[in-house]
Amino acid sequence: MKRTVVLSSLLLVLAACISGGNHLAAVQPVPDSLKPAAGEALVGSVAARGVQIYQCRVKTDQSTAMEWAFVAPEADLFDAQGKVVGKHFAGPSWENLDGSKIAGSVRARADAPQANAIPWLLLATKSVGPDGAFAKVTSVQRINTQGGVAPNVADCTPEWPGRIARIAYSADYVMFGSN
């Protein structure tokens, strides 16, 4: 019993460390569909705080209907001590202060456990910058999301084409690299 309590406590501490200081009270399990490949190991984790940017546009398949279309993220990245270590922006891309940069593409997605939060993702990444902290990252999980969901479609009308909405969000980006 004592060993189980100690092990459970250690797992909670590890999960809190990996979350990069995100303020979520409960640690949510990551769905199997968002787990990295077997040959990948944890490289690090950063917390993001910023906005998801949307634009009011005519729907692609319905010329008389409007929708909020996702444009890009814009966020600062923080280490476990709360120090800014980089930024997250369109691509999607992550850039460390040391200049290393990765670009990603979505491999898998899962609904966020939190209501009104953007989905959790698993992204394949490749280095698009110099050597540094992010250069060896091959996949990224976006988890522990809060906010960032597109505005109500009623707020996107033909009278407002091109209108921009910047919706606050936070997330943890857990980074993995090849063993």
C-alpha positions as CSV (number, residue, x, y, z in Angstrom):
1,M,0.0,0.0,0.0
2,K,2.8,2.4,1.0
3,R,4.6,1.7,-2.3
4,T,1.4,2.4,-4.3
5,V,0.9,5.8,-2.6
6,V,4.5,6.8,-3.2
7,L,4.3,5.7,-6.8
8,S,1.0,7.6,-7.3
9,S,2.5,10.7,-5.7
10,L,5.6,10.5,-8.0
11,L,3.4,10.2,-11.1
12,L,1.4,13.3,-10.1
13,V,4.5,15.3,-9.5
14,L,5.9,14.2,-12.9
15,A,2.7,15.1,-14.6
16,A,2.7,18.5,-13.0
17,C,6.3,19.1,-14.1
18,I,5.6,18.0,-17.7
19,S,2.6,20.3,-17.8
20,G,5.1,23.2,-17.7
21,G,3.2,25.0,-14.9
22,N,-0.2,25.2,-16.6
23,H,-2.8,26.1,-14.0
24,L,-5.2,23.2,-14.5
25,A,-6.0,21.6,-11.2
26,A,-6.5,18.1,-12.4
27,V,-4.2,16.1,-14.6
28,Q,-6.1,14.5,-17.5
29,P,-4.9,11.3,-19.1
30,V,-3.6,11.7,-22.7
31,P,-5.7,9.6,-25.2
32,D,-3.8,6.7,-26.8
33,S,-4.4,8.3,-30.2
34,L,-2.2,11.2,-29.2
35,K,0.7,9.1,-27.8
36,P,4.1,9.6,-29.6
37,A,5.6,6.8,-31.7
38,A,7.4,4.0,-29.8
39,G,10.8,5.3,-30.9
40,E,10.3,8.7,-29.4
41,A,11.3,9.9,-26.0
42,L,10.3,13.0,-24.0
43,V,12.5,16.0,-24.8
44,G,10.8,18.7,-22.8
45,S,7.6,20.7,-22.2
46,V,6.5,24.3,-22.5
47,A,3.4,26.1,-21.4
48,A,1.8,28.5,-23.9
49,R,-0.3,31.5,-23.2
50,G,-1.7,33.6,-26.0
51,V,-4.5,33.8,-28.5
52,Q,-6.0,31.7,-31.3
53,I,-6.8,34.1,-34.2
54,Y,-9.9,33.7,-36.3
55,Q,-11.3,35.6,-39.3
56,C,-15.0,36.0,-40.3
57,R,-15.2,34.6,-43.9
58,V,-17.7,33.3,-46.4
59,K,-17.9,29.5,-46.1
60,T,-15.9,27.7,-48.8
61,D,-18.8,25.4,-49.8
62,Q,-21.7,27.8,-49.2
63,S,-21.3,31.3,-50.7
64,T,-24.3,32.7,-48.7
65,A,-23.1,31.5,-45.3
66,M,-20.4,32.9,-43.0
67,E,-18.0,31.2,-40.6
68,W,-15.1,31.9,-38.3
69,A,-12.0,30.5,-40.0
70,F,-8.9,29.7,-38.0
71,V,-5.9,31.8,-39.1
72,A,-3.1,31.2,-36.6
73,P,-1.9,30.9,-33.0
74,E,0.1,33.6,-31.4
75,A,1.5,32.7,-28.0
76,D,4.5,33.0,-25.7
77,L,6.1,29.8,-24.5
78,F,7.2,29.4,-20.8
79,D,9.4,26.9,-19.0
80,A,8.5,25.3,-15.7
81,Q,9.8,28.4,-13.8
82,G,7.6,30.7,-15.8
83,K,10.4,32.2,-17.9
84,V,9.7,33.0,-21.5
85,V,11.7,30.6,-23.7
86,G,10.1,31.1,-27.1
87,K,7.0,31.7,-29.2
88,H,4.3,29.8,-31.1
89,F,2.9,31.1,-34.3
90,A,1.5,30.3,-37.8
91,G,2.7,27.1,-39.4
92,P,2.1,25.9,-36.8
93,S,5.6,26.7,-35.6
94,W,7.5,26.9,-32.4
95,E,10.7,28.9,-32.0
96,N,13.0,28.9,-29.0
97,L,14.9,32.0,-28.0
98,D,18.1,30.2,-29.1
99,G,16.8,30.4,-32.7
100,S,15.9,26.7,-33.1
101,K,12.5,26.3,-34.8
102,I,10.2,23.5,-35.7
103,A,7.1,23.4,-38.0
104,G,4.3,20.9,-37.5
105,S,1.4,19.1,-39.1
106,V,-1.5,17.5,-37.4
107,R,-1.3,13.7,-37.1
108,A,-4.2,13.2,-34.6
109,R,-6.7,15.1,-32.6
110,A,-9.0,14.5,-29.7
111,D,-11.7,16.6,-28.1
112,A,-10.5,18.5,-25.0
113,P,-11.8,17.3,-21.7
114,Q,-12.5,20.9,-20.7
115,A,-15.6,22.5,-22.1
116,N,-15.0,25.4,-24.5
117,A,-11.3,24.4,-25.1
118,I,-9.6,23.8,-28.4
119,P,-8.8,20.2,-29.2
120,W,-5.8,18.3,-28.0
121,L,-3.4,17.4,-30.8
122,L,-0.5,15.2,-31.8
123,L,1.7,17.0,-34.4
124,A,4.5,15.6,-36.5
125,T,7.4,18.2,-36.6
126,K,10.6,18.9,-38.5
127,S,13.4,21.3,-37.7
128,V,13.3,24.4,-39.9
129,G,16.0,26.4,-38.1
130,P,19.5,26.1,-36.6
131,D,20.6,23.6,-33.9
132,G,19.2,24.3,-30.4
133,A,16.6,23.2,-27.9
134,F,13.9,22.5,-30.4
135,A,16.0,21.1,-33.3
136,K,15.7,17.4,-32.3
137,V,11.9,17.5,-31.7
138,T,10.0,15.1,-34.0
139,S,6.5,15.4,-32.5
140,V,4.5,17.6,-30.2
141,Q,1.4,17.0,-28.1
142,R,-0.9,19.9,-27.4
143,I,-2.7,19.1,-24.2
144,N,-4.3,20.7,-21.2
145,T,-5.9,23.3,-23.4
146,Q,-8.2,26.0,-22.0
147,G,-10.1,28.5,-24.2
148,G,-9.2,29.3,-27.8
149,V,-12.5,28.2,-29.3
150,A,-13.9,30.2,-32.3
151,P,-16.5,32.8,-31.4
152,N,-20.2,32.2,-31.9
153,V,-21.1,32.0,-35.5
154,A,-23.8,34.6,-35.0
155,D,-21.0,37.1,-34.4
156,C,-19.8,36.5,-38.0
157,T,-22.2,38.2,-40.4
158,P,-22.0,39.3,-44.0
159,E,-21.7,42.9,-42.7
160,W,-18.4,41.9,-41.0
161,P,-16.3,40.1,-43.6
162,G,-12.7,40.1,-42.7
163,R,-13.4,40.8,-39.0
164,I,-10.7,39.3,-36.8
165,A,-11.2,37.7,-33.4
166,R,-8.3,37.0,-31.0
167,I,-9.4,34.4,-28.4
168,A,-7.3,33.8,-25.3
169,Y,-6.0,30.3,-24.8
170,S,-3.5,28.3,-22.9
171,A,-2.0,24.9,-23.5
172,D,0.9,22.6,-22.7
173,Y,3.2,21.6,-25.6
174,V,5.0,18.3,-24.8
175,M,7.9,17.7,-27.1
176,F,9.3,14.3,-28.2
177,G,12.4,13.3,-30.2
178,S,13.8,10.1,-31.6
179,N,15.7,7.8,-29.2
